[in-house]
Amino acid sequence: MSELLQAGAAELARMLRAKKVGAAEVMQATIGAAKQAHQRLNCFVRIDEEDALSAARAAERSLGRGGITGPLAGVPMAHKDMYYREGVPSSCGSRIGPGRPAPATATALKRLDAAGAIQFGVLNMTEFAYGPTGHNYHLGHCRNAWNPDYITGGSSSGSGTTVAARVSFAALGSDTGGSIRLPAHFCGVAGIKPTYGRVSRAGAMPLSFSMDTVGPLARNVEDCALVLQAIAGQDPADATSSAQPVPDYMAGLSRPVKGLRIGVPAGYFYDQVDPGVEKLVRGSLKAFTDLGCEVVEVGLPDIEPWNSAGVAIIAVEAAALHSAWLRERPQDYSDQLRARLELGLGVTGVQYINALRLRDHALKTWLAEVMSKVDALHAPVVSFATPTIAETDVGGGAKMTEVLAKVTRLMRPVNYLGLPSLAVPCGFQSHGLPCAFQLIGRPFDEGLLFRLGHAYQRVTDWHRKLPPQG
């Protein structure tokens, strides 16, 4: 059974449909492994054992008589504790969240339910999804499956480490300033930040309404494609969701990549990059050239102002959402989150409007000067070696802004522009922690990113490496 838990979500779904294994057996093993992992990694908020086992038995009976046809039928998943399920309270990683049963189920969860996936628990996360390192001063810090002394990345900390530890076959995260791709990088899994509007955010805890995105972390690129296929598409409950048709990501995975142009940025993404990180990320390009891709260096426009604009937008929108609680319950926030929200209150209306106004021009500039020359841009996720939890435990002190800005610097411009970005593992740093690159695409071109990432994983095995068990 331990080997079975190492399978990917797509692989397991095929095994379940072929009746090579039973859904109840898989769920029982998953829950047992999850309980053990939690003791070491502090990754779960709750494991719903009884309900999950009941659902798995029902799925097994239905699969046995051919009654379930969903592409994820019987696959166990746990999700970041910010996706609401009707009648159930969510912590959102906070003291304020618990106690308020949700009025409706998140669209992303409904669509996974319809695809046959079985949710068995909810995962630790950064408080209100506003922090890139994975620290949580209320629920305890989530820990990296490769080494518990090191950060998971946030805010989808539990999602990253449970997928890496092979105790959830995939997990929903959210990405407003890197919160899917950062845990994917630090934990050695795949993660897709979709185009803004690609996935409904109805029933998901909001942070920044003009930059929030919903997406999965998974054991490999194929699994990311399968989960995104299930949750993507327009939703009447979310006016920002796009009517752009959702292509068949799975059908496109194995198309050849020969002749595709992969851009390597000159500047910004490689400014002051750690030599070990740079070696791994640039080294991953060889696999693409061997596959017949054309790798070209691409000059970038000045995107530092876009990073600053993204910071301002998130700060204002988050502060607006939390303004009542900040007045009524300031003591229930951690020092770090309260300090960050208060910074948002200091951004002027003029600064906020100018940040919004710049976005359309910035996207047009990016598409004209960068994406007109390449099919995807290949870049690091972060520029530094993975730090420990202690090294980044800055609370709300003087170093807070500097440390957090460093973590998100290569992430935020992608969110600001609303672009899709796929994080893919590409090796291990000298201290044994994983490393990833990101592939940045044109709007709604997730399928091309999946195609490239899957091709890379067919000729490499970084995604098959397992962290220490126990």
C-alpha positions in Angstrom: 0.0 0.0 0.0 2.9 2.4 0.6 3.8 2.1 -3.1 0.2 2.9 -4.0 0.3 6.1 -2.0 3.2 7.2 -4.2 1.0 7.2 -7.3 -0.2 10.4 -8.9 -3.8 11.3 -8.9 -4.3 10.5 -12.6 -2.6 7.2 -12.2 -4.7 6.3 -9.1 -7.9 7.3 -10.9 -7.0 4.9 -13.7 -6.3 2.1 -11.2 -9.6 2.7 -9.4 -11.6 2.6 -12.7 -9.8 -0.6 -13.7 -10.7 -2.1 -10.2 -7.0 -2.8 -9.5 -7.6 -1.3 -6.0 -10.6 -0.3 -3.9 -11.4 3.3 -3.0 -12.1 2.4 0.6 -8.7 0.7 0.9 -7.0 3.7 -0.6 -8.8 6.1 1.7 -8.0 4.1 4.8 -4.3 4.0 3.9 -4.3 7.8 3.1 -5.9 8.7 6.4 -3.4 6.6 8.3 -0.5 8.2 6.5 -2.0 11.7 7.0 -2.2 11.2 10.7 1.4 10.2 10.9 2.5 13.1 8.7 0.6 15.6 10.8 2.5 14.7 13.9 5.7 15.7 12.1 4.6 18.5 9.8 1.6 20.2 11.5 -0.1 20.2 8.1 -3.8 19.4 8.9 -6.5 21.5 10.6 -8.9 18.6 10.5 -9.1 15.0 9.2 -12.7 13.9 8.5 -12.1 10.2 8.8 -15.7 8.9 9.2 -17.2 10.9 6.4 -14.3 10.3 4.1 -14.4 6.5 4.6 -18.2 6.5 4.1 -17.8 8.4 0.9 -15.0 6.1 -0.3 -17.1 3.0 0.4 -20.0 4.5 -1.6 -17.6 5.4 -4.5 -16.2 1.8 -4.5 -19.7 0.4 -4.8 -20.5 2.8 -7.6 -17.3 2.1 -9.4 -17.9 -1.6 -9.1 -21.2 -1.3 -11.0 -20.0 1.3 -13.4 -22.0 4.1 -11.9 -19.2 6.7 -11.5 -17.5 8.1 -14.6 -15.8 11.1 -13.1 -12.1 11.5 -14.0 -11.2 11.7 -10.3 -13.6 9.1 -8.9 -12.4 7.8 -5.6 -9.2 9.9 -5.4 -8.5 11.3 -1.8 -7.8 15.0 -1.5 -7.4 17.5 1.3 -7.6 21.2 0.7 -6.5 24.6 2.1 -8.8 25.6 4.9 -10.3 28.5 2.9 -12.7 26.7 0.6 -16.1 26.7 2.2 -18.4 23.7 2.5 -22.0 24.4 3.4 -22.6 24.1 7.1 -19.0 23.7 8.1 -16.8 26.4 9.6 -13.4 27.2 8.1 -10.5 28.6 10.1 -8.8 30.4 7.2 -5.7 30.0 9.3 -7.0 32.4 11.9 -8.6 32.9 15.3 -11.5 34.9 13.7 -12.6 32.3 11.2 -13.8 29.4 13.4 -17.4 29.2 14.5 -19.1 30.6 11.4 -20.6 27.7 9.4 -20.4 28.4 5.6 -23.7 29.3 3.9 -22.7 27.5 0.6 -20.1 25.2 -0.8 -17.2 26.7 -2.9 -17.6 26.2 -6.6 -14.2 24.6 -6.9 -15.2 22.0 -4.3 -18.5 21.3 -6.0 -16.7 20.7 -9.3 -14.2 18.3 -7.6 -17.1 16.5 -6.0 -18.8 16.2 -9.4 -15.5 14.8 -10.8 -15.6 12.1 -8.1 -12.8 13.3 -5.8 -13.3 12.7 -2.1 -12.2 15.4 0.4 -10.9 13.8 3.6 -9.6 16.9 5.4 -8.6 20.5 5.5 -5.1 21.9 5.6 -3.1 24.4 7.6 -2.4 27.7 5.9 -1.0 31.1 6.5 -3.4 33.3 8.5 -6.0 34.6 6.0 -3.7 33.6 3.1 -1.6 36.7 3.6 2.0 35.5 4.0 4.5 33.8 1.7 6.6 31.8 4.1 4.1 29.4 5.7 4.3 30.7 9.2 1.1 30.6 11.3 1.2 32.2 14.7 -2.2 30.7 15.8 -2.2 27.1 14.5 1.5 26.6 14.6 3.9 26.7 11.6 3.5 24.2 8.9 6.7 22.3 8.2 8.5 21.1 5.1 8.3 17.4 4.4 11.9 17.4 3.2 13.2 18.9 6.4 10.8 20.2 9.2 13.2 23.0 10.1 12.6 24.7 6.7 9.8 26.7 5.4 7.1 25.3 3.2 6.3 28.6 1.5 2.9 30.1 1.8 0.2 30.8 2.0 -0.8 27.3 0.7 1.6 25.7 3.2 -0.4 22.6 4.1 -1.2 22.0 0.4 2.4 21.9 -0.6 3.8 19.7 2.2 1.0 17.1 2.2 1.3 16.6 -1.5 5.1 16.3 -1.1 4.7 13.9 1.8 2.4 11.7 -0.4 -0.6 12.0 2.0 -2.9 14.0 -0.4 -3.0 13.1 -4.0 -3.6 16.8 -4.9 -4.7 19.9 -3.0 -6.4 23.2 -3.8 -4.3 26.2 -3.0 -4.7 29.9 -3.9 -2.3 32.3 -5.5 -2.5 36.1 -5.0 1.2 36.8 -4.9 2.8 33.4 -5.3 0.9 31.2 -2.8 0.7 28.2 -5.1 4.0 28.4 -6.8 6.1 29.2 -3.7 5.0 26.0 -1.8 5.4 24.0 -5.1 9.0 25.3 -5.2 9.9 24.8 -1.6 8.2 21.4 -1.3 9.2 19.9 -4.6 5.7 19.5 -6.2 3.9 20.9 -9.3 1.6 23.9 -9.0 -0.4 26.0 -11.5 -1.4 29.6 -10.9 -4.1 29.9 -13.6 -5.0 33.0 -15.6 -7.1 35.5 -13.6 -10.7 34.4 -14.1 -10.0 30.9 -15.3 -11.4 29.3 -12.1 -14.3 30.5 -10.1 -13.5 32.0 -6.7 -17.1 31.7 -5.4 -17.0 30.2 -1.9 -13.3 30.7 -1.5 -12.0 33.1 1.2 -11.1 36.4 -0.5 -7.9 38.3 0.0 -7.5 40.6 -3.1 -10.5 40.6 -5.4 -8.6 41.8 -8.4 -5.7 39.4 -8.0 -6.9 36.2 -6.3 -6.7 32.9 -8.3 -7.6 29.4 -7.5 -5.5 26.4 -8.5 -4.1 23.0 -7.5 -0.8 21.7 -6.2 -0.2 18.1 -7.3 2.5 15.4 -7.5 3.1 16.1 -11.2 2.1 18.2 -14.1 -0.4 15.7 -15.4 -2.3 15.8 -12.1 -2.3 19.6 -12.2 -3.9 19.4 -15.6 -6.5 16.9 -14.5 -7.5 18.9 -11.5 -7.6 22.2 -13.3 -9.7 20.6 -16.0 -12.2 19.7 -13.4 -12.5 23.1 -11.7 -12.0 25.6 -14.6 -14.7 27.5 -16.4 -17.3 30.2 -16.1 -19.5 30.3 -13.0 -22.6 32.5 -12.6 -21.7 32.8 -8.9 -18.5 34.6 -9.8 -18.8 37.6 -12.0 -15.1 37.7 -12.6 -14.9 34.2 -13.9 -14.2 34.1 -17.6 -16.4 32.8 -20.4 -13.2 31.7 -22.3 -13.7 28.1 -23.3 -11.7 25.5 -21.3 -9.7 23.3 -23.6 -9.0 19.6 -23.1 -5.8 19.9 -21.1 -5.3 16.2 -20.8 -5.7 15.6 -24.6 -3.0 18.1 -25.3 -0.4 16.9 -22.8 1.4 14.5 -25.1 1.6 16.8 -28.1 5.2 17.4 -29.3 7.0 20.4 -28.0 9.6 20.5 -30.8 9.9 24.0 -32.2 8.3 25.8 -29.3 10.2 28.9 -28.2 11.2 29.2 -24.5 12.3 32.6 -23.4 15.0 33.1 -20.8 14.7 36.6 -19.2 17.6 39.0 -19.2 17.5 40.8 -16.0 15.0 41.0 -13.1 14.3 37.3 -12.6 18.1 36.6 -12.3 19.0 39.7 -10.4 21.1 38.7 -7.3 20.1 35.1 -7.8 21.8 32.4 -5.6 24.4 30.5 -7.6 22.9 27.2 -6.6 19.4 28.1 -7.6 20.6 29.6 -10.9 22.5 26.5 -11.8 19.5 24.3 -11.2 17.0 26.5 -13.0 19.3 27.2 -16.0 20.3 23.5 -16.0 16.7 22.5 -16.6 16.8 24.2 -20.0 18.9 21.3 -21.4 15.9 19.0 -21.2 13.9 21.4 -23.3 16.6 21.8 -26.0 17.0 18.0 -26.1 13.2 17.9 -26.7 13.6 20.2 -29.7 12.6 23.5 -28.1 14.3 26.7 -29.1 15.7 28.6 -26.1 16.1 32.3 -26.6 17.2 35.1 -24.4 14.5 37.8 -24.1 14.9 41.4 -22.9 12.3 42.6 -20.4 10.6 45.9 -19.9 11.1 47.6 -16.5 8.7 45.5 -14.4 9.8 46.7 -11.0 7.0 49.3 -11.0 4.5 46.4 -11.7 5.8 44.6 -8.6 5.2 47.7 -6.5 1.8 48.3 -8.1 0.8 44.7 -7.2 1.9 45.2 -3.6 -0.2 48.3 -3.3 -3.3 46.7 -4.8 -3.2 43.6 -2.5 -2.5 45.8 0.5 -5.5 48.1 -0.1 -7.9 45.3 -1.0 -6.9 43.1 1.9 -7.1 46.1 4.3 -10.6 47.0 3.0 -11.8 43.4 3.6 -10.5 43.3 7.1 -11.2 46.9 8.2 -14.2 46.1 10.5 -12.3 43.3 12.2 -9.2 45.5 12.5 -11.4 47.9 14.5 -13.3 45.4 16.5 -10.9 42.5 17.0 -7.3 43.7 16.5 -6.0 41.4 19.3 -7.1 38.3 17.3 -4.6 39.0 14.5 -1.0 37.9 14.7 1.4 40.8 14.9 2.6 40.2 11.4 -0.8 40.2 9.7 -2.0 43.2 11.7 1.1 45.1 10.7 0.6 44.2 7.0 -3.1 45.2 7.0 -2.2 48.5 8.7 0.2 49.2 5.9 -2.6 48.8 3.5 -4.6 51.4 5.3 -1.8 53.8 4.6 -1.9 53.5 0.8 -3.7 56.5 -0.7 -6.7 56.3 -3.0 -4.6 58.0 -5.7 -1.8 55.3 -5.4 -4.4 52.5 -5.6 -6.2 53.9 -8.6 -2.9 54.5 -10.4 -1.8 50.9 -9.7 -5.0 49.6 -11.2 -4.8 52.0 -14.2 -1.2 50.9 -15.0 -2.2 47.2 -15.3 -3.8 47.3 -18.8 -0.8 49.1 -20.2 1.6 46.8 -18.4 -0.1 43.7 -19.9 0.0 45.1 -23.4 3.6 46.0 -23.0 4.5 42.5 -21.7 2.6 40.7 -24.5 4.2 43.0 -27.2 7.8 43.0 -25.9 8.1 39.5 -24.4 5.4 37.1 -25.4 5.4 38.1 -29.0 8.9 36.6 -29.2 8.4 33.3 -27.2 5.7 30.7 -26.4 6.6 30.7 -22.7 9.0 32.4 -20.4 11.2 30.1 -18.2 12.4 31.7 -14.9 13.2 30.9 -11.2 10.4 30.9 -8.7 12.7 32.5 -6.0 16.2 33.8 -6.2 17.6 32.5 -2.9 18.3 29.2 -1.1 15.4 27.9 0.9 15.7 29.3 4.5 14.7 27.8 7.8 11.5 28.7 9.7 13.6 30.4 12.3 15.5 32.5 9.8 12.2 33.9 8.4 10.4 34.2 11.7 10.3 38.0 11.6 6.8 38.5 13.0 5.6 42.1 12.5 9.0 43.6 13.2 11.4 45.8 11.3 12.6 43.1 8.9 9.0 42.0 7.9 8.6 44.1 4.8 12.1 43.3 3.5 11.9 39.5 4.1 8.4 39.1 2.6 9.1 41.3 -0.4 12.2 39.2 -1.2 10.2 35.9 -1.1 7.5 37.3 -3.5 9.6 39.4 -5.8 9.6 36.9 -8.7 5.9 36.0 -8.2 4.0 39.2 -7.8 4.4 40.7 -11.4 2.8 37.5 -12.8 -0.2 38.0 -10.5 -0.4 41.7 -11.3 -0.6 40.9 -15.1 -3.1 38.1 -14.5 -1.0 35.5 -16.3 -0.8 31.8 -15.9 2.4 30.3 -14.4 3.3 26.7 -13.8 5.9 25.7 -11.2 7.9 22.5 -11.9 10.5 20.8 -9.8 14.0 20.7 -11.3 16.4 19.4 -8.7 17.8 19.8 -5.2 19.8 22.6 -3.6 23.0 21.8 -1.7 21.2 21.5 1.6 18.8 18.9 0.2 15.7 21.2 -0.3 13.9 21.1 -3.7 14.1 23.8 -6.4 11.7 24.6 -9.2 11.4 26.8 -12.3 8.2 28.6 -13.4 6.8 28.7 -17.0 4.9 31.9 -17.6 2.4 31.9 -20.5 0.0 34.1 -22.4 -3.5 34.6 -20.9 -5.5 31.4 -20.9 -2.6 29.4 -22.3 -2.4 26.9 -19.4 -2.6 24.0 -21.9 0.7 25.0 -23.5 2.4 25.3 -20.0 1.1 21.8 -19.1 2.4 20.5 -22.4 5.9 21.8 -21.8 5.9 20.8 -18.1 4.7 17.3 -18.9 7.3 16.9 -21.6 10.0 17.9 -19.1 8.7 15.4 -16.6 8.7 12.6 -19.2 12.5 13.0 -19.5 13.4 13.8 -15.9 12.5 12.2 -12.6 12.7 15.0 -10.0 9.0 14.8 -9.4 9.3 11.1 -8.4 11.8 11.8 -5.6 10.3 11.2 -2.2 11.0 13.1 1.0 12.1 11.2 4.2 9.3 9.2 5.7 9.0 9.8 9.5 
